[in-house]
Amino acid sequence: MSYNGIDDLIINYEKTQQEQQKQQLEQQKIEEQKKLELKKKLEKNRIEQQKAICRKNLIFWLLIFVFEYLLTTFIFSSIFNTANPIKIIKIFAGLGSGTQMFVFVGFYLFATGIICWALSYIIVRPDK
C-alpha cells in the first residue's frame, strides 16, 4: 500500500510539473503576443506621426503659394490697375533691359516669398 502511495505521489508530482510547464508556455505565448501587439501599435503610431508631419509640411507650402499669389495679385493690381498677368508682363517688359526686369521681379518675389513664408510658418508651425 505504501508503494502505491509513493507511485501516486510521483505521478501527481509529474502531472503538476507538466501542468506548470504548460502554464508557463501559455504565459510566454501571451506575453509574446502582447509584445507583438505593442510593437505593431508603436509602428502604427510612428507611421501616423510621419503622415501628420507630411500633411503639415504640405499645408505649409501650399499656404506659402496661396499667400504669394494673393499678395502678388493684390500688389500688382493696385500698382498697375490690372490683375491681368499678360498686361503685367508687358509692363515689366517695358521697364528697360532684361537684366533690370529680372532683378526687379526677382527681388520682389524674394521679398514677398519671405513675407508669405513667415505668415505660413506662424499659422501652421510645421516643426511642432
OpenMM code with the backbone's topology and positions (N, CA, C; nanometers):
from openmm import Vec3, app, unit

residues = "MET SER TYR ASN GLY ILE ASP ASP LEU ILE ILE ASN TYR GLU LYS THR GLN GLN GLU GLN GLN LYS GLN GLN LEU GLU GLN GLN LYS ILE GLU GLU GLN LYS LYS LEU GLU LEU LYS LYS LYS LEU GLU LYS ASN ARG ILE GLU GLN GLN LYS ALA ILE CYS ARG LYS ASN LEU ILE PHE TRP LEU LEU ILE PHE VAL PHE GLU TYR LEU LEU THR THR PHE ILE PHE SER SER ILE PHE ASN THR ALA ASN PRO ILE LYS ILE ILE LYS ILE PHE ALA GLY LEU GLY SER GLY THR GLN MET PHE VAL PHE VAL GLY PHE TYR LEU PHE ALA THR GLY ILE ILE CYS TRP ALA LEU SER TYR ILE ILE VAL ARG PRO ASP LYS".split()
positions = [
    Vec3(0.0812, -0.1180, 0.0000),
    Vec3(0.0000, 0.0000, 0.0000),
    Vec3(0.0869, 0.1263, 0.0000),
    Vec3(0.1924, 0.1224, 0.0722),
    Vec3(0.2813, 0.2380, 0.0755),
    Vec3(0.3507, 0.2538, -0.0597),
    Vec3(0.3723, 0.1445, -0.1282),
    Vec3(0.4350, 0.1507, -0.2593),
    Vec3(0.3440, 0.2224, -0.3569),
    Vec3(0.2161, 0.1908, -0.3563),
    Vec3(0.1195, 0.2594, -0.4437),
    Vec3(0.1101, 0.4065, -0.4083),
    Vec3(0.1209, 0.4383, -0.2812),
    Vec3(0.1144, 0.5784, -0.2392),
    Vec3(0.2307, 0.6584, -0.2941),
    Vec3(0.3498, 0.5987, -0.2944),
    Vec3(0.4678, 0.6664, -0.3492),
    Vec3(0.4526, 0.6836, -0.4991),
    Vec3(0.4031, 0.5811, -0.5680),
    Vec3(0.3777, 0.5930, -0.7126),
    Vec3(0.2772, 0.7044, -0.7399),
    Vec3(0.1739, 0.7096, -0.6588),
    Vec3(0.0739, 0.8163, -0.6768),
    Vec3(0.1367, 0.9541, -0.6569),
    Vec3(0.2214, 0.9655, -0.5571),
    Vec3(0.2883, 1.0931, -0.5314),
    Vec3(0.3787, 1.1325, -0.6505),
    Vec3(0.4521, 1.0356, -0.7015),
    Vec3(0.5405, 1.0622, -0.8148),
    Vec3(0.4587, 1.1018, -0.9371),
    Vec3(0.3499, 1.0305, -0.9635),
    Vec3(0.2644, 1.0612, -1.0792),
    Vec3(0.2014, 1.1990, -1.0638),
    Vec3(0.1523, 1.2273, -0.9415),
    Vec3(0.0931, 1.3594, -0.9167),
    Vec3(0.1969, 1.4707, -0.9330),
    Vec3(0.3179, 1.4433, -0.8855),
    Vec3(0.4251, 1.5429, -0.8981),
    Vec3(0.4577, 1.5671, -1.0445),
    Vec3(0.4658, 1.4591, -1.1225),
    Vec3(0.4938, 1.4729, -1.2656),
    Vec3(0.3808, 1.5483, -1.3362),
    Vec3(0.2569, 1.5184, -1.2974),
    Vec3(0.1428, 1.5878, -1.3588),
    Vec3(0.1464, 1.7370, -1.3262),
    Vec3(0.1759, 1.7682, -1.2007),
    Vec3(0.1807, 1.9094, -1.1631),
    Vec3(0.2961, 1.9800, -1.2344),
    Vec3(0.4084, 1.9096, -1.2522),
    Vec3(0.5206, 1.9685, -1.3248),
    Vec3(0.4815, 1.9955, -1.4705),
    Vec3(0.4138, 1.8984, -1.5321),
    Vec3(0.3709, 1.9152, -1.6701),
    Vec3(0.2699, 2.0300, -1.6823),
    Vec3(0.1778, 2.0378, -1.5868),
    Vec3(0.0791, 2.1459, -1.5891),
    Vec3(0.1466, 2.2825, -1.5715),
    Vec3(0.2438, 2.2863, -1.4828),
    Vec3(0.3167, 2.4114, -1.4629),
    Vec3(0.3928, 2.4514, -1.5893),
    Vec3(0.4525, 2.3530, -1.6559),
    Vec3(0.5237, 2.3822, -1.7797),
    Vec3(0.4268, 2.4337, -1.8869),
    Vec3(0.3085, 2.3710, -1.8954),
    Vec3(0.2084, 2.4145, -1.9917),
    Vec3(0.1641, 2.5574, -1.9619),
    Vec3(0.1429, 2.5849, -1.8339),
    Vec3(0.1016, 2.7206, -1.7951),
    Vec3(0.2109, 2.8229, -1.8261),
    Vec3(0.3358, 2.7835, -1.8007),
    Vec3(0.4463, 2.8745, -1.8321),
    Vec3(0.4549, 2.9005, -1.9826),
    Vec3(0.4378, 2.7947, -2.0622),
    Vec3(0.4400, 2.8110, -2.2071),
    Vec3(0.3261, 2.9017, -2.2545),
    Vec3(0.2061, 2.8801, -2.1988),
    Vec3(0.0928, 2.9639, -2.2358),
    Vec3(0.1177, 3.1091, -2.1959),
    Vec3(0.1746, 3.1281, -2.0779),
    Vec3(0.2044, 3.2639, -2.0313),
    Vec3(0.3093, 3.3296, -2.1226),
    Vec3(0.4091, 3.2525, -2.1632),
    Vec3(0.5100, 3.3072, -2.2536),
    Vec3(0.4480, 3.3461, -2.3876),
    Vec3(0.3579, 3.2607, -2.4377),
    Vec3(0.2905, 3.2918, -2.5634),
    Vec3(0.2085, 3.4203, -2.5505),
    Vec3(0.1372, 3.4320, -2.4390),
    Vec3(0.0560, 3.5523, -2.4167),
    Vec3(0.1447, 3.6764, -2.4092),
    Vec3(0.2574, 3.6660, -2.3386),
    Vec3(0.3497, 3.7794, -2.3286),
    Vec3(0.4083, 3.8155, -2.4645),
    Vec3(0.4427, 3.7146, -2.5444),
    Vec3(0.4953, 3.7403, -2.6779),
    Vec3(0.3905, 3.8095, -2.7655),
    Vec3(0.2646, 3.7647, -2.7543),
    Vec3(0.1577, 3.8280, -2.8304),
    Vec3(0.1404, 3.9741, -2.7879),
    Vec3(0.1482, 3.9987, -2.6579),
    Vec3(0.1360, 4.1358, -2.6082),
    Vec3(0.2508, 4.2222, -2.6606),
    Vec3(0.3710, 4.1664, -2.6614),
    Vec3(0.4857, 4.2406, -2.7137),
    Vec3(0.4677, 4.2716, -2.8619),
    Vec3(0.4203, 4.1724, -2.9381),
    Vec3(0.3970, 4.1938, -3.0810),
    Vec3(0.2909, 4.3002, -3.1037),
    Vec3(0.1829, 4.2950, -3.0246),
    Vec3(0.0769, 4.3943, -3.0376),
    Vec3(0.1302, 4.5339, -3.0040),
    Vec3(0.2117, 4.5428, -2.9001),
    Vec3(0.2700, 4.6706, -2.8623),
    Vec3(0.3614, 4.7240, -2.9727),
    Vec3(0.4422, 4.6346, -3.0313),
    Vec3(0.5292, 4.6755, -3.1418),
    Vec3(0.4462, 4.7258, -3.2596),
    Vec3(0.3374, 4.6552, -3.2912),
    Vec3(0.2511, 4.6961, -3.4016),
    Vec3(0.1894, 4.8330, -3.3740),
    Vec3(0.1442, 4.8540, -3.2502),
    Vec3(0.0855, 4.9836, -3.2152),
    Vec3(0.1888, 5.0948, -3.2247),
    Vec3(0.3101, 5.0683, -3.1769),
    Vec3(0.4157, 5.1689, -3.1838),
    Vec3(0.4501, 5.2019, -3.3286),
    Vec3(0.4582, 5.0986, -3.4112),
    Vec3(0.4882, 5.1193, -3.5533),
    Vec3(0.3763, 5.1980, -3.6209),
    Vec3(0.2526, 5.1641, -3.5868),
    Vec3(0.1387, 5.2348, -3.6436),
    Vec3(0.1396, 5.3815, -3.6001),
    Vec3(0.1689, 5.4068, -3.4729),
    Vec3(0.1768, 5.5444, -3.4239),
    Vec3(0.2882, 5.6219, -3.4932),
    Vec3(0.4014, 5.5568, -3.5133),
    Vec3(0.5135, 5.6224, -3.5804),
    Vec3(0.4759, 5.6596, -3.7234),
    Vec3(0.4102, 5.5675, -3.7925),
    Vec3(0.3682, 5.5937, -3.9295),
    Vec3(0.2666, 5.7077, -3.9332),
    Vec3(0.1732, 5.7077, -3.8382),
    Vec3(0.0732, 5.8143, -3.8335),
    Vec3(0.1383, 5.9489, -3.8061),
    Vec3(0.2395, 5.9500, -3.7188),
    Vec3(0.3102, 6.0753, -3.6910),
    Vec3(0.3826, 6.1253, -3.8151),
    Vec3(0.4440, 6.0342, -3.8889),
    Vec3(0.5111, 6.0750, -4.0125),
    Vec3(0.4110, 6.1314, -4.1130),
    Vec3(0.2935, 6.0680, -4.1227),
    Vec3(0.1915, 6.1187, -4.2138),
    Vec3(0.1450, 6.2572, -4.1705),
    Vec3(0.1286, 6.2757, -4.0404),
    Vec3(0.0852, 6.4063, -3.9896),
    Vec3(0.1889, 6.5135, -4.0195),
    Vec3(0.3160, 6.4799, -4.0043),
    Vec3(0.4226, 6.5758, -4.0338),
    Vec3(0.4224, 6.6093, -4.1829),
    Vec3(0.4037, 6.5087, -4.2665),
    Vec3(0.3991, 6.5327, -4.4115),
    Vec3(0.2802, 6.6216, -4.4483),
    Vec3(0.1646, 6.5957, -4.3847),
    Vec3(0.0475, 6.6791, -4.4113),
    Vec3(0.0734, 6.8240, -4.3698),
    Vec3(0.1348, 6.8407, -4.2524),
    Vec3(0.1652, 6.9764, -4.2058),
    Vec3(0.2584, 7.0475, -4.3021),
    Vec3(0.3601, 6.9780, -4.3472),
    Vec3(0.4534, 7.0396, -4.4419),
    Vec3(0.3842, 7.0748, -4.5729),
    Vec3(0.2967, 6.9871, -4.6195),
    Vec3(0.2237, 7.0145, -4.7428),
    Vec3(0.1347, 7.1374, -4.7262),
    Vec3(0.0622, 7.1433, -4.6156),
    Vec3(-0.0230, 7.2596, -4.5891),
    Vec3(0.0618, 7.3860, -4.5801),
    Vec3(0.1771, 7.3749, -4.5156),
    Vec3(0.2674, 7.4884, -4.5007),
    Vec3(0.3083, 7.5437, -4.6367),
    Vec3(0.3529, 7.4566, -4.7263),
    Vec3(0.3985, 7.5032, -4.8566),
    Vec3(0.2828, 7.5520, -4.9431),
    Vec3(0.1674, 7.4877, -4.9314),
    Vec3(0.0513, 7.5358, -5.0063),
    Vec3(0.0099, 7.6752, -4.9590),
    Vec3(0.0136, 7.6976, -4.8280),
    Vec3(-0.0176, 7.8302, -4.7764),
    Vec3(0.0806, 7.9346, -4.8263),
    Vec3(0.2071, 7.8967, -4.8336),
    Vec3(0.3061, 7.9910, -4.8866),
    Vec3(0.2678, 8.0330, -5.0281),
    Vec3(0.2340, 7.9369, -5.1125),
    Vec3(0.1998, 7.9701, -5.2502),
    Vec3(0.0691, 8.0487, -5.2598),
    Vec3(-0.0276, 8.0153, -5.1747),
    Vec3(-0.1531, 8.0899, -5.1754),
    Vec3(-0.1289, 8.2347, -5.1325),
    Vec3(-0.0546, 8.2520, -5.0237),
    Vec3(-0.0246, 8.3882, -4.9793),
    Vec3(0.0554, 8.4641, -5.0855),
    Vec3(0.1493, 8.3956, -5.1463),
    Vec3(0.2309, 8.4586, -5.2512),
    Vec3(0.1412, 8.5051, -5.3660),
    Vec3(0.0508, 8.4193, -5.4075),
    Vec3(-0.0400, 8.4552, -5.5162),
    Vec3(-0.1280, 8.5741, -5.4770),
    Vec3(-0.1872, 8.5662, -5.3572),
    Vec3(-0.2757, 8.6740, -5.3141),
    Vec3(-0.2011, 8.8061, -5.2990),
    Vec3(-0.0849, 8.8007, -5.2370),
    Vec3(-0.0067, 8.9219, -5.2172),
    Vec3(0.0385, 8.9801, -5.3506),
    Vec3(0.0861, 8.8940, -5.4375),
    Vec3(0.1312, 8.9401, -5.5682),
    Vec3(0.0147, 8.9998, -5.6477),
    Vec3(-0.0969, 8.9316, -5.6496),
    Vec3(-0.2129, 8.9809, -5.7229),
    Vec3(-0.2598, 9.1139, -5.6652),
    Vec3(-0.2644, 9.1243, -5.5327),
    Vec3(-0.3095, 9.2477, -5.4700),
    Vec3(-0.2156, 9.3635, -5.5027),
    Vec3(-0.0855, 9.3412, -5.4876),
    Vec3(0.0103, 9.4491, -5.5130),
    Vec3(0.0129, 9.4857, -5.6602),
    Vec3(0.0152, 9.3848, -5.7479),
    Vec3(0.0190, 9.4157, -5.8905),
    Vec3(-0.1088, 9.4873, -5.9339),
    Vec3(-0.2220, 9.4402, -5.8823),
    Vec3(-0.3471, 9.5030, -5.9249),
    Vec3(-0.3567, 9.6462, -5.8730),
    Vec3(-0.3008, 9.6721, -5.7534),
    Vec3(-0.3071, 9.8088, -5.7024),
    Vec3(-0.2032, 9.8987, -5.7704),
    Vec3(-0.0863, 9.8464, -5.8041),
    Vec3(0.0178, 9.9284, -5.8685),
    Vec3(-0.0162, 9.9541, -6.0152),
    Vec3(-0.0540, 9.8502, -6.0850),
    Vec3(-0.0718, 9.8612, -6.2293),
    Vec3(-0.2178, 9.8754, -6.2718),
    Vec3(-0.3084, 9.8809, -6.1773),
    Vec3(-0.4528, 9.8915, -6.2043),
    Vec3(-0.5026, 9.7768, -6.2929),
    Vec3(-0.4422, 9.6619, -6.2805),
    Vec3(-0.4887, 9.5448, -6.3544),
    Vec3(-0.4402, 9.4187, -6.2834),
    Vec3(-0.5186, 9.3153, -6.2901),
    Vec3(-0.4760, 9.1861, -6.2369),
    Vec3(-0.4483, 9.0887, -6.3501),
    Vec3(-0.4531, 9.1395, -6.4732),
    Vec3(-0.4298, 9.0575, -6.5903),
    Vec3(-0.2795, 9.0299, -6.6016),
    Vec3(-0.2373, 8.9046, -6.5910),
    Vec3(-0.0942, 8.8745, -6.5923),
    Vec3(-0.0254, 8.9114, -6.7247),
    Vec3(-0.0972, 8.9058, -6.8352),
    Vec3(-0.0356, 8.9407, -6.9635),
    Vec3(-0.0018, 9.0895, -6.9671),
    Vec3(-0.0914, 9.1718, -6.9170),
    Vec3(-0.0639, 9.3155, -6.9122),
    Vec3(0.0534, 9.3449, -6.8185),
    Vec3(0.0585, 9.2738, -6.7080),
    Vec3(0.1670, 9.2944, -6.6119),
    Vec3(0.3013, 9.2555, -6.6740),
    Vec3(0.3039, 9.1450, -6.7474),
    Vec3(0.4278, 9.1042, -6.8151),
    Vec3(0.4699, 9.2097, -6.9174),
    Vec3(0.3733, 9.2658, -6.9901),
    Vec3(0.4056, 9.3714, -7.0865),
    Vec3(0.4616, 9.4944, -7.0149),
    Vec3(0.4062, 9.5259, -6.8977),
    Vec3(0.4580, 9.6398, -6.8210),
    Vec3(0.6007, 9.6107, -6.7761),
    Vec3(0.6254, 9.4876, -6.7260),
    Vec3(0.7613, 9.4515, -6.6853),
    Vec3(0.8580, 9.4550, -6.8036),
    Vec3(0.8086, 9.4142, -6.9178),
    Vec3(0.8953, 9.4137, -7.0357),
    Vec3(0.9341, 9.5559, -7.0750),
    Vec3(0.8520, 9.6528, -7.0402),
    Vec3(0.8817, 9.7914, -7.0722),
    Vec3(0.9682, 9.8601, -6.9677),
    Vec3(1.0141, 9.7897, -6.8666),
    Vec3(1.0940, 9.8519, -6.7610),
    Vec3(1.2339, 9.8896, -6.8068),
    Vec3(1.2826, 9.8295, -6.9056),
    Vec3(1.4189, 9.8572, -6.9511),
    Vec3(1.4787, 9.7289, -7.0041),
    Vec3(1.6042, 9.7080, -6.9697),
    Vec3(1.6714, 9.5873, -7.0192),
    Vec3(1.6181, 9.4645, -6.9464),
    Vec3(1.6462, 9.3513, -7.0024),
    Vec3(1.6015, 9.2260, -6.9423),
    Vec3(1.6621, 9.2033, -6.8059),
    Vec3(1.7846, 9.2492, -6.7874),
    Vec3(1.8509, 9.2322, -6.6579),
    Vec3(1.7802, 9.3135, -6.5506),
    Vec3(1.7438, 9.4365, -6.5832),
    Vec3(1.6721, 9.5187, -6.4853),
    Vec3(1.5395, 9.4552, -6.4476),
    Vec3(1.4677, 9.4058, -6.5471),
    Vec3(1.3394, 9.3408, -6.5204),
    Vec3(1.3609, 9.2165, -6.4339),
    Vec3(1.4624, 9.1380, -6.4678),
    Vec3(1.4903, 9.0155, -6.3924),
    Vec3(1.5228, 9.0482, -6.2469),
    Vec3(1.6058, 9.1499, -6.2238),
    Vec3(1.6433, 9.1876, -6.0874),
    Vec3(1.5222, 9.2390, -6.0111),
    Vec3(1.4422, 9.3229, -6.0735),
    Vec3(1.3242, 9.3776, -6.0073),
    Vec3(1.2259, 9.2678, -5.9687),
    Vec3(1.1919, 9.1832, -6.0643),
    Vec3(1.0962, 9.0752, -6.0378),
    Vec3(1.1540, 8.9766, -5.9363),
    Vec3(1.2814, 8.9440, -5.9492),
    Vec3(1.3438, 8.8516, -5.8538),
    Vec3(1.3433, 8.9061, -5.7128),
    Vec3(1.3792, 9.0340, -5.6977),
    Vec3(1.3782, 9.0939, -5.5642),
    Vec3(1.2369, 9.0986, -5.5085),
    Vec3(1.1417, 9.1344, -5.5931),
    Vec3(1.0023, 9.1406, -5.5485),
    Vec3(0.9542, 9.0035, -5.5017),
    Vec3(0.9791, 8.9004, -5.5823),
    Vec3(0.9341, 8.7659, -5.5449),
    Vec3(1.0073, 8.7156, -5.4207),
    Vec3(1.1344, 8.7502, -5.4057),
    Vec3(1.2096, 8.7114, -5.2873),
    Vec3(1.1500, 8.7764, -5.1625),
    Vec3(1.1226, 8.9050, -5.1716),
    Vec3(1.0678, 8.9770, -5.0557),
    Vec3(0.9285, 8.9252, -5.0200),
    Vec3(0.8429, 8.9098, -5.1193),
    Vec3(0.7088, 8.8597, -5.0894),
    Vec3(0.7146, 8.7134, -5.0444),
    Vec3(0.8109, 8.6382, -5.0973),
    Vec3(0.8259, 8.4984, -5.0547),
    Vec3(0.8608, 8.4883, -4.9073),
    Vec3(0.9487, 8.5758, -4.8610),
    Vec3(0.9848, 8.5730, -4.7184),
    Vec3(0.8649, 8.6114, -4.6327),
    Vec3(0.7906, 8.7129, -4.6759),
    Vec3(0.6713, 8.7530, -4.6003),
    Vec3(0.5714, 8.6380, -4.5944),
    Vec3(0.5469, 8.5741, -4.7088),
    Vec3(0.4495, 8.4646, -4.7138),
    Vec3(0.4989, 8.3438, -4.6353),
    Vec3(0.6283, 8.3176, -4.6395),
    Vec3(0.6836, 8.2069, -4.5604),
    Vec3(0.6605, 8.2331, -4.4123),
    Vec3(0.6856, 8.3561, -4.3683),
    Vec3(0.6666, 8.3895, -4.2272),
    Vec3(0.5204, 8.3751, -4.1864),
    Vec3(0.4286, 8.4229, -4.2697),
    Vec3(0.2854, 8.4085, -4.2386),
    Vec3(0.2463, 8.2611, -4.2283),
    Vec3(0.2906, 8.1823, -4.3240),
    Vec3(0.2572, 8.0394, -4.3230),
    Vec3(0.3187, 7.9700, -4.2021),
    Vec3(0.4409, 8.0083, -4.1681),
    Vec3(0.5077, 7.9465, -4.0527),
    Vec3(0.4330, 7.9780, -3.9241),
    Vec3(0.3872, 8.1025, -3.9110),
    Vec3(0.3125, 8.1409, -3.7908),
    Vec3(0.1822, 8.0628, -3.7820),
    Vec3(0.1170, 8.0415, -3.8939),
    Vec3(-0.0126, 7.9717, -3.8922),
    Vec3(0.0039, 7.8223, -3.8703),
    Vec3(0.0928, 7.7582, -3.9435),
    Vec3(0.0999, 7.6115, -3.9439),
    Vec3(0.1951, 7.5565, -3.8374),
    Vec3(0.3087, 7.6204, -3.8164),
    Vec3(0.4126, 7.5702, -3.7250),
    Vec3(0.4499, 7.4262, -3.7592),
    Vec3(0.5166, 7.4025, -3.8713),
    Vec3(0.5447, 7.2649, -3.9143),
    Vec3(0.6410, 7.1898, -3.8232),
    Vec3(0.7128, 7.2603, -3.7367),
    Vec3(0.8089, 7.1909, -3.6502),
    Vec3(0.7449, 7.1372, -3.5236),
    Vec3(0.6189, 7.1678, -3.4983),
    Vec3(0.5528, 7.1188, -3.3758),
    Vec3(0.4499, 7.0139, -3.4082),
] * unit.nanometer
topology = app.Topology()
chain = topology.addChain("A")
for resn in residues:
    res = topology.addResidue(resn, chain)
    for name in ("N", "CA", "C"):
        topology.addAtom(name, app.Element.getBySymbol(name[0]), res)
